[in-house]
Every structure is written in C-alpha cells, then in structure tokens.
Amino acid sequence: MTIIIRVPQQAEEENIMSELKTHQGACHCGAVKFEIDAPSQLHAHACNCSICYQSGGDQMIVPTSRFRLLCGEDAITTYTFNTGAAQHTFCKHCGIKAFYTPRSNPDGFSVNLRCLDRTHVESIVVDSFDGQNWEQNAGALAHLSREG
C-alpha cells in the first residue's frame, strides 16, 4: 500500500472513483463497528483545526449512503463545540473517534482512515486542509459528501 502526503498546492484534480469496495472499520476496542463503500485508492484530509490537530487521524468524507454503522450505537458518545454543527462521535469505552459528522459536510460522515481494515486499500493520498481558517476553506470539501 502506498501512502502519499501532499500539500494542496501539489494536489491536482484526480478521478479516483473506481469500483467501490466495502471497507470495514472499528474503534480500538471493537465496540463500534462500521463499513463504508469507497474505492481502493482513498483520498483523505489532514486538518489542522483545534480538535483534529490534537486528536490526529486522516479523515475521508463519504456520503451518508456509503456509510453503515454495524454495531455499537450504545457505545457512542458525542462531543460538540463552537457552532455545535459538527458531531464528534467517540467510543465511550476506548475513546477513539472512528467517524463523525463534519461541519463542512453534515450530509455525510468523516471516517478516520486509521480505523479501517487495509484489506482493500491500494493507496491513500492525504491532502492537508487548513481548518484553522475554516470559513475560507470549507467550500473545498463540500462536494465530498455528494453522490458521484
């Protein structure tokens, strides 16, 4: 598997929407399990906003129709701050944020790629996202939760 980390200036528009695979994911203790439909070549963002910077993780936004919570709804707790629009969900047992509903894409889910099983992953491209200046940059993510 290849992992490429790049800055936005190096990012060219790519069409990586090849055949969708079902990727399994879970929190650290396994109480929360989910799956997503995504290509084998994944495209994520590393955000530098206050919560993402401290919690880490490479996030990939998917439409709601491509996300399924398999188990653990009762193990999830939610944290909100600032505008309250983002729903940061965590496993209340192990503390891992495997996915959440992002402020930029309330119609989708942002999945922590570090929580995915790598069986169907060929590559991961991670672009940096300037979440410290969210208002000026959020529009660049809006298309990610749309069907396409």
SEDREN-763219 format. One line per 8 residues: number of its first residue (from 0); their letters; for each residue z, y, x of N, C-alpha, C. Coordinates in steps of 0.02 Angstrom, whole numbers, plus 32768, in hexadecimal, padded with zeros to 4 digits. Each point is the difference from the previous one (the first is absolute). Last residue first. Example, Ala and Ser with C-alpha at 12.3 -4.5 7.8 and 13.67 -1.06 7.14 Angstrom:
2
1> sa> 8162 7F90 8282 8003 803B 802A 8025 8037 7FD9 | 7FFC 7EE2 800F 8000 803B 7FD3 8000 803C 802D
//
This chain:
148
147> gerslhal> 7EBF 8210 7BC9 7FC2 8012 8022 7FDC 7FC8 801F | 80E4 807B 7F6D 7FD6 7FC4 8005 7FC0 8013 8022 | 80D9 8091 8035 7FCC 7FF7 7FCE 7FDB 7FBE 800C | 80AE 8064 808B 801B 7FD8 7FC9 7FCC 7FF7 7FC8 | 7FD0 8081 80C8 8015 7FBD 8015 801B 7FD5 7FC7 | 7FB4 80F2 8006 7FCF 7FCD 7FED 8018 7FB9 800C | 8084 80C6 8040 7FFA 7FF8 7FB7 7FD1 7FC7 7FEC | 8042 8063 80E0 8014 7FBC 7FED 7FF1 7FF0 7FB7
139> aganqewn> 7FDA 80D7 806A 7FD9 7FD0 8028 8010 7FB8 7FED | 8078 80BE 7FA6 7FBF 7FF5 7FE0 7FD5 7FCC 8025 | 80D4 8055 8056 8004 7FC8 7FCF 7FBE 7FF1 7FDF | 803C 80B8 80A6 7FDE 7FC2 8014 7FFD 7FC9 7FCC | 806E 80E1 7FF4 7FBE 800D 801D 7FD8 7FC0 800B | 80E1 7FF5 7FAF 7FD7 8024 7FD0 7FB9 800C 8019 | 80A7 7F9A 8093 7FE7 7FD7 7FCA 7FD0 8024 7FD1 | 806B 8011 80ED 7FDA 8034 7FDD 7FDC 7FE1 7FC5
131> qgdfsdvv> 8080 7F75 807E 802B 803B 8008 7FE0 803C 7FDE | 7F8F 7F2E 8015 802A 8007 7FC4 8032 8039 8005 | 7F1C 7FA5 807A 802F 8036 8009 8027 800D 7FC0 | 7F86 7F1D 806E 7FFF 802D 7FC6 8036 8033 8008 | 7F65 7F3D 809C 803B 8028 7FF6 7FF5 802D 7FC4 | 7F90 7F0B 801C 7FF4 8047 800B 8042 8025 7FF8 | 7FAE 7EF6 8033 8036 802C 7FE9 7FEE 8048 8013 | 7F8E 7EFA 7FDB 7FF4 8043 801B 8036 802C 7FE3
123> isevhtrd> 7FDB 7EEA 8021 8024 8036 7FDF 7FEF 8040 8026 | 7F96 7EEF 7FDD 800E 803D 8027 8027 8031 7FD5 | 7FDB 7F1D 7FBB 7FD5 8000 803B 800F 803B 802D | 808B 7F6C 7F38 7FF5 8040 8020 7FD5 7FF8 803F | 8063 7F57 7F61 7FBC 8017 7FF0 7FEE 8042 8022 | 80D9 7F94 8027 7FD0 7FC9 7FFA 7FB8 8019 7FF8 | 80E6 8071 801E 7FC2 8012 8023 7FC9 7FCB 7FFA | 80D8 8063 7F60 7FED 7FC5 8026 7FBB 800E 801F
115> lcrlnvsf> 809F 80D1 7FC0 7FCC 7FD1 7FEA 7FFB 7FC4 802F | 808C 80CA 8017 801E 7FCE 7FD3 7FCD 7FCD 7FE8 | 7FCB 80BF 8087 802B 7FD6 802A 8024 7FCB 7FD6 | 7F77 80AC 7FA0 7FD9 7FC9 801C 8029 7FD2 802C | 8044 8096 7F28 8010 7FFE 8047 7FDD 7FC4 801F | 7FB1 808D 7F21 801B 7FC1 8019 800C 8005 804B | 7FDE 809D 7F14 7FFA 8004 8049 8025 7FC4 801C | 7F88 8030 7F04 8039 7FEB 8028 7FEF 800A 8049
107> gdpnsrpt> 7FA7 8082 7F0E 7FF6 7FC7 802C 8041 7FED 8023 | 7FD7 80C2 7F73 7FDC 7FCC 7FDA 7FF3 7FC3 802B | 8064 80CC 8051 802E 7FE2 7FD1 7FE0 7FC9 7FD5 | 7FD0 8082 80E7 7FDA 7FD1 7FD7 802F 7FDE 7FCE | 8050 80A7 8098 7FB8 8010 8004 7FD7 7FD6 7FD0 | 80EA 7FDA 801B 7FF5 8040 7FDE 7FB5 8010 7FFE | 804C 7EFD 8013 7FFE 803E 8026 7FF3 803D 7FD4 | 807A 7F07 7FE7 7FCF 8029 7FDC 7FFE 8044 8022
99> yfakigch> 803D 7F11 8081 801C 8035 7FD6 7FC8 8023 7FDB | 8051 7F18 80AE 7FCE 8027 7FDB 8023 8037 7FDB | 8077 7F7C 809A 7FC2 7FDA 8005 7FC6 8024 7FDE | 80F7 8037 806B 7FD2 8020 7FD0 7FBC 7FDF 8009 | 8107 7FA3 8039 7FBA 800B 8014 7FD9 8020 7FC7 | 80F0 7FB1 8008 7FF1 8046 800D 7FB8 800F 8012 | 8088 7F30 7FB8 7FF1 8009 8048 7FEC 8047 8012 | 804D 7FCC 7F1E 8022 7FCF 802B 7FF4 800D 804A
91> kcfthqaa> 7F9A 807B 7F48 8047 8012 8006 8028 7FCF 8028 | 7EF9 8051 800E 8026 7FC6 7FEE 804A 8011 8009 | 7F52 80C4 7FC5 801D 7FD9 8037 801F 7FC1 7FE5 | 7F52 80E7 7FBE 8022 7FC3 7FEC 8014 7FD7 803D | 7FB4 8105 7FB2 800A 7FD7 803C 802B 7FC4 7FED | 7F63 80B7 7F7F 8034 7FCF 7FEF 8006 7FD0 803B | 7F9F 810B 7FD3 7FFB 7FC1 8023 803B 7FD3 7FED | 8002 80D6 7FA2 7FC2 7FDE 7FEC 7FF7 7FBD 8021
83> gtnftytt> 80B0 80B1 801C 8010 7FC5 7FD9 7FC2 7FD9 7FEA | 8024 80CD 8093 7FE3 8007 7FBD 8011 7FC6 7FD2 | 8095 8001 80C9 7FD3 8039 7FFA 7FE5 8005 7FB9 | 8053 7F10 802C 8018 803F 801C 7FCC 8036 7FF4 | 8052 7EE6 7FC1 7FD3 8039 7FFA 8020 803D 8020 | 8015 7EDC 7FED 8018 803E 801C 7FCB 8036 7FF6 | 8048 7EF6 7F9B 7FD1 8037 800A 8024 803E 8019 | 8011 7EDA 7FF8 8021 803E 7FEF 7FD1 8039 8014
75> iadegcll> 7FF2 7EE1 7FD0 7FE4 8040 8015 802C 803A 7FEA | 8014 7F10 7FCB 8019 800E 8044 7FE9 8043 801A | 7FBD 7F9E 7F2B 8048 800E 7FFC 801F 800F 8045 | 7F1B 7FC0 7FEE 8008 8040 7FDE 804A 8014 7FFC | 7F8F 7F35 8067 8030 802D 801E 8009 8043 7FDE | 7F1A 7F5E 800D 8046 7FF5 7FEF 802B 8035 8021 | 7F0F 8011 7FF0 8008 7FB9 7FEF 8048 7FEF 7FED | 7F55 80DF 7FF9 8044 7FED 8014 800A 7FB9 7FE8
67> rfrstpvi> 7F12 8081 8038 8027 7FD6 7FD2 8044 7FF1 801E | 7F0B 80A5 801A 8044 7FF2 8016 8023 7FD6 7FCB | 7F24 8065 7FED 7FFC 7FD2 8039 8044 7FEF 801D | 7FDC 809B 7F49 7FE1 7FC1 7FEA 7FFB 7FCD 8039 | 804F 80E1 8026 8031 7FD7 7FDC 7FE3 7FBC 7FEC | 7F95 807A 80D5 8006 800D 7FB8 8033 7FD0 7FE0 | 8022 8040 8102 7FD4 7FD7 7FD7 8007 8014 7FB7 | 8041 8055 8112 8002 800D 7FB8 7FCC 7FD4 7FDD
59> mqdggsqy> 8094 7FEB 80EE 7FBD 7FFD 7FE3 8006 8008 7FB5 | 809E 802E 80F3 7FF8 7FFB 7FB8 7FB7 7FFF 7FEC | 80B8 7FCA 80D4 7FBB 8017 7FF6 7FF0 7FF1 7FB7 | 80F8 8027 8083 7FD3 7FD9 7FD7 7FBD 8020 7FFA | 80FF 8078 8025 7FC9 7FDD 8021 7FD5 7FD9 7FCF | 80CD 8098 7FEB 8001 7FBA 7FEC 7FC7 7FD7 801F | 8020 80EE 802C 803F 7FDE 8010 7FFD 7FB5 7FEE | 7F45 808B 7FD1 800E 8005 8048 803E 7FD8 8013
51> ciscncah> 7FC7 8019 7F1C 7FD4 7FD0 8023 800E 8000 804B | 8074 809E 7F78 8016 7FBC 7FF3 7FD5 7FCC 8025 | 7FCD 80ED 8018 8046 7FF2 8014 8014 7FB7 7FF4 | 7EFF 802A 802F 802F 8024 7FD5 8047 7FE8 8011 | 7F26 7FB7 8064 8037 801F 8025 802E 802A 7FD4 | 7F4D 7F18 7FEB 8013 8042 7FE9 803B 801B 8029 | 7F2E 7F47 800D 8043 800A 801C 8011 8048 7FF1 | 7F47 7F4A 7F8A 8013 8042 8018 8047 7FFE 801B
43> ahlqspad> 7F22 7F42 7FD5 8042 801A 7FEF 800A 8046 801B | 7F46 7F28 7FC9 8002 8046 8016 8042 801E 7FE8 | 7F86 7EF7 8031 802D 802E 7FDD 7FFF 8045 801E | 7F6B 7F15 7FE8 8003 8039 802D 8027 8036 7FDC | 7FD8 7F42 7F8A 801F 7FE5 803D 8007 8036 8035 | 8002 8048 7EF9 7FD3 7FE0 8030 8026 7FE3 803B | 807B 800C 7F13 7FE6 8030 8031 7FD0 7FDC 802E | 80C3 7FE0 7F2E 7FBB 7FEF 800C 7FE3 8038 802C
35> iefkvagc> 810A 7FA7 7FE8 7FCE 8033 7FF4 7FBB 7FE2 800B | 8117 7FB5 7FC9 7FBF 7FF3 801D 7FD2 8039 7FEF | 8120 7FBC 8017 7FC8 801F 7FDE 7FBF 7FE7 801F | 8128 7FE7 7FF8 7FBF 7FE6 8016 7FCA 8020 7FD5 | 811A 800C 8044 7FC9 8024 7FE0 7FBE 7FE6 801D | 80C2 7F9D 8051 8013 8009 7FB9 7FC9 8023 7FD8 | 800B 7FCA 80F5 7FD6 7FD9 7FD2 8013 8007 7FB7 | 8050 806C 80D8 8027 7FC6 7FE8 7FD9 7FD5 7FCF
27> hcagqhtk> 7F9A 80C7 805F 801A 7FD6 8037 8024 7FC2 7FE7 | 7F45 8060 7F5E 8033 8023 8027 801B 7FCF 8035 | 7F04 7FDC 7FA7 8046 7FF8 7FEC 802C 802E 802A | 7EE8 7FA5 7FB9 802F 802B 8023 8046 7FF5 7FE6 | 7EE4 7FA1 8003 8045 7FF7 7FEB 802D 802F 8029 | 7EEF 8009 7FB8 8030 8003 8037 8047 7FFA 7FE2 | 7EF0 7FCB 7FB8 8044 8008 7FE8 8030 7FFA 803B | 7EFB 8060 8004 8029 7FC5 800A 8044 800D 7FE0
19> lesminee> 7EF3 806D 7FED 8048 8006 7FFC 8022 7FBC 8009 | 7F0E 8060 8065 801E 7FD3 7FCF 804C 8005 8001 | 7FA6 80D1 8069 7FDE 7FC0 7FFE 8020 7FD5 7FCA | 8013 80FC 804E 800E 7FDC 7FC2 7FD4 7FC1 7FFC | 800D 80B8 80A7 801E 7FC0 8012 8010 7FD7 7FC1 | 7F76 80E0 8061 8001 7FD9 7FC3 801A 7FBA 8012 | 8024 8102 8074 7FEC 7FBB 8005 8001 7FDF 7FBC | 8004 80FD 808E 8002 7FE1 7FBE 7FE5 7FB9 8006
11> eaqqpvri> 807A 806A 80D2 7FC1 8009 7FDD 8007 7FDE 7FBD | 80B8 8060 80C0 7FF1 7FD5 7FC6 7FBD 8013 7FE2 | 8079 806F 80B5 7FD7 7FC9 8017 7FE7 7FD5 7FC6 | 8092 80B8 7FDE 7FC4 801C 801E 7FD1 7FC8 8018 | 80DD 7FCC 7FA7 7FCC 8010 7FCF 7FBF 801B 801E | 8090 7F56 8092 8012 8041 7FE1 7FC6 8014 7FD2 | 804E 7EFC 8046 7FD7 8039 8011 8019 803E 7FDE | 8027 7EE6 8040 8023 803B 7FE9 7FD7 803C 8016
3> iitm> 7FD8 7EEA 7FD7 7FE8 803D 801E 8028 8039 7FE2 | 8004 7EE4 8019 8021 803A 7FE2 7FE9 803D 8027 | 7FAB 7EEF 7FD5 7FFC 803F 8024 8026 8035 7FDA | 8003 7EE2 8014 8000 803A 7FD6 8000 803E 802D
//
